Amino acid sequence: MAINDFLHRRHHQGRQVISPGAWALVTGASSGIGLSLAHKLAERGMNLVLVARSQERLEKLADKLPVETEVLIADLSKATQRKSVAQRVRSKSLPIDLLVNNAGIWNFTPFVEMKQADLQQMISVNLLALVELTHAAVPQMVARSHGAVMNISSIAGFLPLPYEATYGATKAFVTSFSQGLYAELKESGVHVCAVAPGVTRTELHERSDGEEHVEDIPNMAWMSADEVAEISIKAVDRHDPLCVPGGVNKVMTAFLDVVPTPLARWTASKVNERRRD
C-alpha cells in the first residue's frame, strides 16, 4: 500500500460514517448481500432507505428493523426509476451518509445467445445505476466533507470469463471506477470502497436460472451473505479502497496479480467450459 493511502486512512480513522442516527441507502436490499447489509447497518444504529423492486419484501424488512426506514420501490434498469432514487440521494433534509450500490444482475450465457434487452438490463443495473447514484451522492458528501460509497463489485471483474463476459466487464468497471474515485476524493473527507466478493450464497444464481453452473464449485469457496456484509462494513470503517472478502478469494486475486493474462484467460476458459457442459 502506498504511504499516502496509509496516512489518509489513519487520518480519517476516527471519522466513522457508519454511526447511529446517520442515514444509509442500500440498493438491492430485499435479498442476498443487500439484505444482510441492511440488517447489519441497522444493528449499528444507521437509519435506512431500502431500495428494490419487491414492495412486499421491503416492507417486511422495514418492519423488522429497529431504526427509521424508508422504502423506495424501484427497478434500476429503468431511467425514470433511477432518477427517483437519485432524487432521494440528493435530499438535504435527510442526507445520505453511506450509499451502498449493491443491486446487480448476473447470468451465465454465451454472448451470442443473449437478448439485447437482457444486455441492456444488466448494463443499466450494474453500471448506469451505480454511476448515476454515486454522482447524485458525492457532491453533497464533498460539500459536508463527510460520507462514503460502498460499491459491490465481484472477483469476476479480475478475470476474463467466457459465458460471463458482460457481467465480468461490468464488475471490472465497478472496481476500476471505485478505486479511481477513491483516489480522487480521498482528501475531501469522502471515502469510496469497492467490495469484490466471490461466490456467495444468495438468490442471484437461482433468479438467473444458473444454479446448475455453480453447483460444482467447492464448498470452501462459498461465503454467506452475512459474512460478506460484515467484512464489507469493517472495510468501510477502515477506509479501505478495495475489499476482497474471504481467504480463498484473496489467494485467487493475489495469484492473478502474478499470472500472465493469457494463462489466466486459458484457465478461466477451461473452468467455465466445464461449468457450461
N, C-alpha and C positions, 0 to 999 in steps of 0.2 A: 504493500500500500504506500502511495506517495506520502511524504511527510506533511504536505499541506492538507491532504484529506484527513490525516490522523489528527492534526491540530484543530481542524474545523470541527471534527466530531467531538473532541474534548471540550472545545469552547461552548458548543451548544448542548452538551450532555444534560445540563440542569434545566433546560427549557423544553419540557416534555409536552408534546402535542396531545398525547393520549392521557387525558386527565378528566376527573369528574366535572360534569357540567358543560364540557365542550361538546360540539356537535360534529358527528361523522356522517358522511353519506356513503352508503355501500350499494353498488350495483350488483345485480345477480344475487340478491340477499335471500332468495326463497329456498335455496338448496346449496349443498356442497360447501366449498370453502367460504363463500359469501355468508351462508347461514352460520357457520362456525365463527367467522369473524364478528358477525353481529352479536352473537351471544358473548363472546369474549370481550368485545369492546364495551358492552353493557355491564359486564362484571367489573370493568374498570371505571364505571360511572359515566361513560360517554352517552349523551343523547344521540338518537339515530334517525336518519332519513333512510328508509328502506325502499329500494328500487328493484322492481322485477315485473314480469308480465302477469303473474298469478296474484290476483287480489285476495283470493281466499287464503293462500299460504301466507302472504304478508300480514294480513290482519290477524291470523292465528299467532304468528310470530310476535307481532306488536303486543298482543295481549299477554304474552308470557314474559316480556322483558321488563325489568324493574327500573326503567328510565323513561324519559319522554321520548315519544316516537312520532314520526310522520310516515305515512305510506304513500308512495308515488307509483302508480301503475304505468309502466312504460315499456314499449317494445323498442329497444335501442337500435334496431335495424331501420327504423323509420325516422326521417329527418325531423318531422314535426314533433315527435315524441322526445327525441334527443333535445330539441330546443326547450321543451317544457322542463326537463330535468336541469338543463343548463341555467334556466331562469332561477330555479331554487338554489343552485350552487352560488349564484351571484347575490343572493339575498344579503342585505346589510343588517337587517334587524336580528336575524339568527344566523350569523356567519358560520360557514363550514370550516372547521379547523383541520379535519382529516378527510380527504377524498380517497375512497377505495374503488378503483376501477377493476372490478372483478369479473363482470359479465363476459362470457366468451362462448364461442361455438367451435366445435371440433367435428371432423369426420375423417374416415379412412376410406378414400375412394380414389380410383385413378382420375387424374385431372381431366382426361378426355371424356369421362363419363359424368362429370359434374355439370349440373344445370347452371345456366347463367344466373338464375335467381338465387341459387344456393351460394354461389361465389360472392355475389353482391351482399347477401345477408351476412356471411362470415366476415367479409372485409368491413362492412358497416359496423358490426358489433365489436369485433376485435380491434379495429383501428380507429374508424371515424369517431365512434362514441368516446373512446378513451382520449383521443386528442382534443375533441371539442369540449368535453367536460373538464379536462385539465386546463385548457385555455380559458374556460369560464372561471375556474377556481384561482389560478395562480396570481393574476393581477391584484386581487383583493388580499390574498395572503402576503404578497410582497409589500403592499401598502401598510399592512399591520406588522410586518417583519415577523410573521409567525404563521405556521401551518405546515402541512405535509400532504404528499400524494403518494399513495401506495398503488402501484400498477402490477397486477398479477400477470406475469408472463409464463414461460414454460421452458424446461430444458430442451424441448423440441426446437426452440429458437437457436440453439447452438449447433444443430445438426442439419445436414441436407437429407431430407426424408422423402423418399418416394411414397406415393399414396397419401401423404400428409403435407404435400409441398406448399399449398396455400396456407394451411394452418401454421406450419413451421415458419413460413415467411412472415406472417403477421406477428408471431411471437418474437422473431428476430428484430422486427421493427420496434416492438414494445420495449425490449431490453435496451436496444441502442438509444431510442428516444429518451427513455427514463434516465440513463446514465449521462447522456449529453445534457439533459435538463438539470440533473443533479449538479453537474459542474458549473452550469450557467448560473444557478440560483444559490449556490452554497454560501455566498457571503450575504445573502438577503435575509436570512433567518427562515427561509422556506426549504424544506427537505423533500427530496424525491427518492423513492426506493422501488427498484424492480425486484419482484419476487418470482423466482423461476422454479416451481415445483416439478417433480417428476410425476409418475403415475400416482394418482390419488383416488381413494375410494369415494366417488361421488356418483351422481346420476348422469354425468356427462357422456359416458360411453353408451349407457342404456338409451338415453334420449336420441343419440345419433345412430342407433342400430349397429353399434360397433363392438358390442361385448365380445363377440367371437374373436375379434382381432387383438384382444388384450388378455384373454383367458390363460395364455401360456406364459405370461410374464411372471417370473418367480415372486413368491410372497414377500421375500426380503426386499424387493424393490418398491413395494407399495407403502404408501403412508395414509394415515387417516386425515380427513379434513380438519379435525381438531388439532392434530399435530402441526399441520401446515399453518393453520391460523395462529397458534401460539408462537411458533418460531417467527412468523411474519411480523407480529406485533412487537416482539422483542427487537427485531431488526430495525423497525421504525424508531423505537426507543433509543437504540444505539446510534441512529443516524447512518446506518449502513446504506451505501448506494446500490448494492446488489446482494440479494439473499437467495441462496440455493439450499432449501431445506433438505435434511437427511444425508446421512453418511454416504450411502450408495450414490446419490446424485452428485455430491461433492467430488467423489472419486471420479465419476464419469466426466464431469466438466473439466477436472484437472487433467484427465487423460486426453481430452480433446484439445487442450492447450498445447500439447507437445506432439500430437499425431499429425502427420501431413494430411491436408484436406482430401487428396484422392483416396487415401486409405480409410479415412473416416466415412467418405461417401460410399466406398465399396462395402464397408462393414454394415452401414445403415441399410444399404440396398439389400444385402443378403438377409439381414434380420427381418426387414419389412416384407420381403418377398415370401419368407416363411410364414409370417403372420397373415399374409394375403391368401395363402393356399388353404 
